[in-house]
């Protein structure tokens, strides 16, 4: 009887323990851990496009909310804009919606206290030089500001006399009565006729060849002036275009008037846009010196447009007539007993003026 009571007491204690454990676990499962509230801070952004070198004012600034601690130490808080951003100057062009960071702004003395704002686009150790351009040599004006281009230079070469520094062949002249004259004061004299003063009075220097038909030596002279030999080569690769066309001229002081162009009056035609005839490139000082020589040396310069993300360098060969014939298997036309009519003496360019 006593043993039965013990078992009953143990069963009741076990049931109470199980009920308490169940209630405890259920309460633990229903408790949601508290998540600390995320703190947001206002970060400065550009509310308008800010040109390079422009002073940053409060009107061009806006803000976005970011979690605190994600500014990486380079962003500005909106509540500190007056002390840290307003009155500073943009080191680079800042587009609307971009977060303004410390490397983007600086004091006026750190940008360019003198000189134009576009001088800040030239990296240290580089320089800018302008070359003439046309619609054909500028990829139909597709080489806009900031584009990356290659530059091809084409030359014409002729043979010259190294002593006279004149184009070959030389012209011949007749020398007569050469020698010493018998007189009280002997002197060497000669009479020369013909020469460079008159092409009709002297003939071009020729050469002797053996006639294959009569097996007799004949003296032949050129039928025309020497033909120049063209050659083209890619000189520079992956250079940056600083400006297509002319830079603005700040020759008139600010008079307080609006600088924007006024629209044409009703019935008047809008002025035609100016056609750029120069392009400014950013190159090394040595390349600028070479470009100056090529400009004054009569070379024709052509730009080719590169891809925006293409930084490769390709080894190219100079293009000559011999290279074109061999590289592209161009045959030399055979001499046939017939030909087109009318005769073709020159190839017309398909480019419309």
JOURQUI-V466721 format. One record per pair of residues at least 6 apart in sequence whose C-alpha atoms are under 8 Angstrom apart, sorted by sequence separation. I is the first residue (numbers start at 1). J is the second residue. D is the distance in Angstrom with one decimal. If there is no record, write none. Layout:
I_J_D ; I_J_D
//
This chain:
50_56_7.5 ; 94_100_7.9 ; 122_128_7.4 ; 134_140_7.7 ; 135_141_5.8 ; 143_149_7.5 ; 160_166_5.2 ; 161_167_6.2 ; 180_186_6.1 ; 181_187_6.0 ; 194_200_7.9 ; 195_201_6.7 ; 196_202_7.5 ; 210_216_5.5 ; 211_217_5.9 ; 264_270_5.8 ; 324_330_7.1 ; 325_331_6.8 ; 112_119_7.8 ; 134_141_7.9 ; 160_167_4.2 ; 161_168_6.1 ; 180_187_5.3 ; 181_188_6.7 ; 194_201_4.5 ; 195_202_5.3 ; 210_217_4.3 ; 211_218_6.5 ; 263_270_7.7 ; 325_332_8.0 ; 76_84_7.3 ; 112_120_7.1 ; 159_167_6.0 ; 160_168_5.0 ; 180_188_4.5 ; 181_189_7.2 ; 193_201_7.4 ; 194_202_4.6 ; 209_217_5.5 ; 210_218_6.1 ; 76_85_7.7 ; 111_120_7.0 ; 158_167_7.0 ; 159_168_5.8 ; 160_169_7.8 ; 161_170_7.7 ; 179_188_5.3 ; 180_189_6.4 ; 193_202_7.9 ; 208_217_6.3 ; 209_218_5.5 ; 50_60_7.6 ; 178_188_7.1 ; 179_189_5.8 ; 208_218_5.5 ; 209_219_6.4 ; 49_60_7.8 ; 178_189_5.4 ; 179_190_6.8 ; 208_219_4.4 ; 209_220_7.3 ; 48_60_5.3 ; 91_103_7.9 ; 92_104_6.2 ; 177_189_7.1 ; 178_190_4.1 ; 207_219_5.6 ; 208_220_6.3 ; 47_60_5.2 ; 48_61_7.3 ; 91_104_5.4 ; 92_105_7.9 ; 177_190_5.2 ; 178_191_6.9 ; 206_219_6.7 ; 207_220_5.7 ; 46_60_6.1 ; 47_61_5.0 ; 90_104_6.0 ; 91_105_5.4 ; 176_190_5.9 ; 177_191_6.0 ; 206_220_5.4 ; 207_221_6.8 ; 46_61_5.0 ; 47_62_5.0 ; 63_78_6.4 ; 90_105_4.7 ; 91_106_6.7 ; 175_190_6.6 ; 176_191_5.1 ; 206_221_4.2 ; 45_61_5.9 ; 46_62_5.8 ; 47_63_8.0 ; 62_78_7.8 ; 89_105_5.4 ; 90_106_6.8 ; 175_191_5.6 ; 176_192_6.5 ; 205_221_6.4 ; 206_222_6.7 ; 44_61_6.6 ; 45_62_5.1 ; 46_63_7.9 ; 88_105_6.2 ; 89_106_5.6 ; 175_192_4.5 ; 204_221_6.2 ; 44_62_5.7 ; 45_63_5.2 ; 88_106_5.7 ; 89_107_5.9 ; 174_192_5.6 ; 175_193_6.6 ; 203_221_7.8 ; 204_222_7.0 ; 44_63_4.5 ; 45_64_7.0 ; 88_107_5.3 ; 89_108_6.1 ; 173_192_6.5 ; 174_193_5.3 ; 43_63_5.2 ; 44_64_6.7 ; 85_105_7.5 ; 88_108_7.0 ; 91_111_6.3 ; 173_193_5.7 ; 174_194_6.6 ; 42_63_5.7 ; 43_64_5.4 ; 173_194_4.7 ; 42_64_5.5 ; 43_65_6.2 ; 89_111_7.8 ; 172_194_7.2 ; 173_195_5.2 ; 42_65_4.6 ; 43_66_6.8 ; 58_81_7.9 ; 172_195_6.2 ; 41_65_5.4 ; 42_66_6.5 ; 58_82_7.8 ; 75_99_7.4 ; 76_100_7.1 ; 171_195_6.1 ; 40_65_5.8 ; 41_66_5.5 ; 75_100_6.4 ; 76_101_6.6 ; 171_196_6.8 ; 40_66_5.4 ; 41_67_6.2 ; 75_101_4.6 ; 76_102_7.5 ; 40_67_4.4 ; 41_68_5.7 ; 74_101_5.3 ; 75_102_6.4 ; 39_67_5.9 ; 40_68_5.5 ; 43_71_7.9 ; 58_86_6.0 ; 74_102_5.4 ; 171_199_7.9 ; 173_201_8.0 ; 38_67_6.8 ; 39_68_5.8 ; 56_85_7.0 ; 57_86_5.2 ; 74_103_7.8 ; 91_120_7.6 ; 173_202_5.6 ; 38_68_7.9 ; 56_86_5.4 ; 57_87_6.2 ; 172_202_5.4 ; 173_203_7.7 ; 245_275_7.7 ; 246_276_7.2 ; 44_75_7.4 ; 55_86_8.0 ; 56_87_5.5 ; 171_202_5.9 ; 172_203_5.5 ; 245_276_4.4 ; 43_75_6.8 ; 44_76_5.7 ; 55_87_6.0 ; 56_88_5.6 ; 171_203_5.3 ; 172_204_6.0 ; 244_276_6.6 ; 245_277_6.2 ; 246_278_7.1 ; 43_76_5.8 ; 44_77_5.8 ; 55_88_5.8 ; 56_89_5.7 ; 171_204_4.2 ; 172_205_5.8 ; 245_278_5.2 ; 246_279_7.9 ; 43_77_4.6 ; 44_78_5.1 ; 55_89_4.5 ; 56_90_6.9 ; 170_204_5.8 ; 171_205_5.3 ; 244_278_6.5 ; 245_279_5.6 ; 42_77_5.7 ; 43_78_5.4 ; 54_89_5.5 ; 55_90_6.6 ; 169_204_6.0 ; 170_205_5.4 ; 244_279_4.5 ; 245_280_7.8 ; 41_77_7.2 ; 42_78_5.4 ; 53_89_5.6 ; 54_90_5.7 ; 169_205_5.6 ; 243_279_5.9 ; 244_280_6.4 ; 42_79_7.5 ; 44_81_7.5 ; 52_89_7.9 ; 53_90_5.0 ; 169_206_7.5 ; 242_279_7.8 ; 243_280_5.1 ; 52_90_5.3 ; 53_91_5.8 ; 241_279_7.3 ; 242_280_5.4 ; 243_281_7.3 ; 51_90_7.1 ; 52_91_5.7 ; 53_92_7.1 ; 241_280_6.0 ; 242_281_5.4 ; 50_90_7.2 ; 52_92_4.7 ; 53_93_7.9 ; 241_281_4.7 ; 242_282_6.2 ; 51_92_7.3 ; 52_93_4.3 ; 240_281_5.9 ; 241_282_6.3 ; 51_93_4.7 ; 52_94_7.3 ; 239_281_7.0 ; 240_282_5.4 ; 50_93_5.9 ; 51_94_6.5 ; 239_282_6.4 ; 240_283_7.6 ; 49_93_7.6 ; 50_94_5.0 ; 239_283_6.5 ; 49_94_5.9 ; 50_95_6.3 ; 49_95_4.5 ; 50_96_7.6 ; 48_95_6.9 ; 49_96_4.7 ; 46_94_7.1 ; 48_96_4.6 ; 46_95_6.8 ; 47_96_5.3 ; 48_97_7.4 ; 46_96_5.1 ; 47_97_5.9 ; 45_96_7.8 ; 46_97_5.2 ; 45_97_5.8 ; 46_98_5.6 ; 45_98_5.5 ; 46_99_6.5 ; 45_99_4.2 ; 46_100_6.6 ; 44_99_6.2 ; 45_100_5.3 ; 43_99_7.5 ; 44_100_6.1 ; 169_226_7.6 ; 53_111_7.2 ; 168_226_7.0 ; 167_226_7.7 ; 53_117_5.7 ; 52_117_6.8 ; 52_118_7.9 ; 158_226_7.2 ; 238_306_7.4 ; 158_227_7.2 ; 158_228_5.0 ; 157_228_5.3 ; 158_229_6.4 ; 156_228_5.5 ; 157_229_5.1 ; 156_229_5.3 ; 157_230_6.4 ; 238_311_6.5 ; 156_230_4.4 ; 157_231_8.0 ; 238_312_7.9 ; 155_230_5.5 ; 156_231_6.6 ; 238_313_7.6 ; 154_230_6.9 ; 155_231_5.4 ; 237_313_6.6 ; 154_231_5.6 ; 155_232_6.4 ; 154_232_4.1 ; 153_232_5.6 ; 154_233_6.5 ; 152_232_6.7 ; 153_233_5.6 ; 152_233_5.5 ; 153_234_6.4 ; 152_234_4.2 ; 153_235_6.4 ; 234_316_6.8 ; 151_234_5.8 ; 152_235_5.7 ; 233_316_7.5 ; 234_317_7.9 ; 150_234_7.1 ; 151_235_5.8 ; 152_236_7.3 ; 233_317_6.7 ; 234_318_7.4 ; 150_235_7.7 ; 151_236_5.2 ; 233_318_4.5 ; 150_236_5.6 ; 151_237_6.5 ; 232_318_5.6 ; 233_319_6.3 ; 150_237_4.4 ; 231_318_6.6 ; 232_319_5.1 ; 149_237_6.6 ; 150_238_5.6 ; 231_319_5.6 ; 232_320_6.9 ; 149_238_5.3 ; 150_239_6.4 ; 231_320_4.9 ; 148_238_5.5 ; 149_239_5.4 ; 230_320_6.6 ; 231_321_7.9 ; 148_239_5.4 ; 149_240_6.4 ; 230_321_7.8 ; 148_240_4.6 ; 149_241_7.3 ; 147_240_5.8 ; 148_241_6.3 ; 146_240_6.0 ; 147_241_5.3 ; 146_241_5.1 ; 145_241_5.5 ; 146_242_5.8 ; 144_241_7.1 ; 145_242_5.5 ; 146_243_7.4 ; 143_241_7.2 ; 145_243_4.9 ; 144_243_7.1 ; 145_244_6.0 ; 144_244_5.9 ; 143_244_7.1 ; 141_244_7.9 ; 128_242_7.6 ; 121_242_7.6 ; 141_276_8.0 ; 134_276_7.6 ; 133_276_7.6 ; 134_277_5.8 ; 155_298_7.4 ; 156_299_7.7 ; 133_277_5.0 ; 134_278_7.8 ; 155_299_5.1 ; 132_277_5.7 ; 133_278_5.0 ; 154_299_5.6 ; 155_300_6.8 ; 132_278_4.3 ; 133_279_6.3 ; 153_299_6.2 ; 154_300_5.2 ; 131_278_5.6 ; 132_279_6.4 ; 153_300_5.7 ; 154_301_6.6 ; 130_278_6.3 ; 131_279_5.6 ; 153_301_4.7 ; 130_279_5.4 ; 131_280_6.4 ; 152_301_5.7 ; 153_302_6.5 ; 130_280_4.1 ; 131_281_7.9 ; 151_301_6.8 ; 152_302_5.1 ; 129_280_5.4 ; 130_281_6.2 ; 151_302_5.7 ; 152_303_6.3 ; 128_280_6.3 ; 129_281_5.5 ; 151_303_4.7 ; 152_304_7.7 ; 128_281_5.4 ; 129_282_6.7 ; 150_303_5.7 ; 151_304_6.4 ; 128_282_4.5 ; 129_283_7.5 ; 149_303_6.2 ; 150_304_5.2 ; 127_282_5.6 ; 128_283_6.1 ; 149_304_5.4 ; 150_305_6.7 ; 126_282_6.5 ; 127_283_5.6 ; 149_305_4.7 ; 150_306_7.1 ; 126_283_5.6 ; 127_284_5.8 ; 148_305_6.4 ; 149_306_5.2 ; 126_284_4.6 ; 127_285_6.0 ; 147_305_7.3 ; 148_306_5.5 ; 125_284_6.8 ; 126_285_6.3 ; 129_288_6.3 ; 147_306_7.6 ; 148_307_7.4 ; 122_282_6.8 ; 125_285_7.6 ; 128_288_7.5 ; 148_308_7.1 ; 127_288_7.4 ; 147_308_7.4 ; 143_305_6.3 ; 142_305_7.5 ; 131_295_7.5 ; 137_301_7.1 ; 138_302_6.7 ; 139_303_6.9 ; 137_302_4.5 ; 138_303_5.4 ; 139_304_6.5 ; 136_302_7.9 ; 137_303_5.6 ; 138_304_7.1 ; 139_305_6.9 ; 137_304_7.9 ; 133_301_7.9 ; 133_302_7.7
//
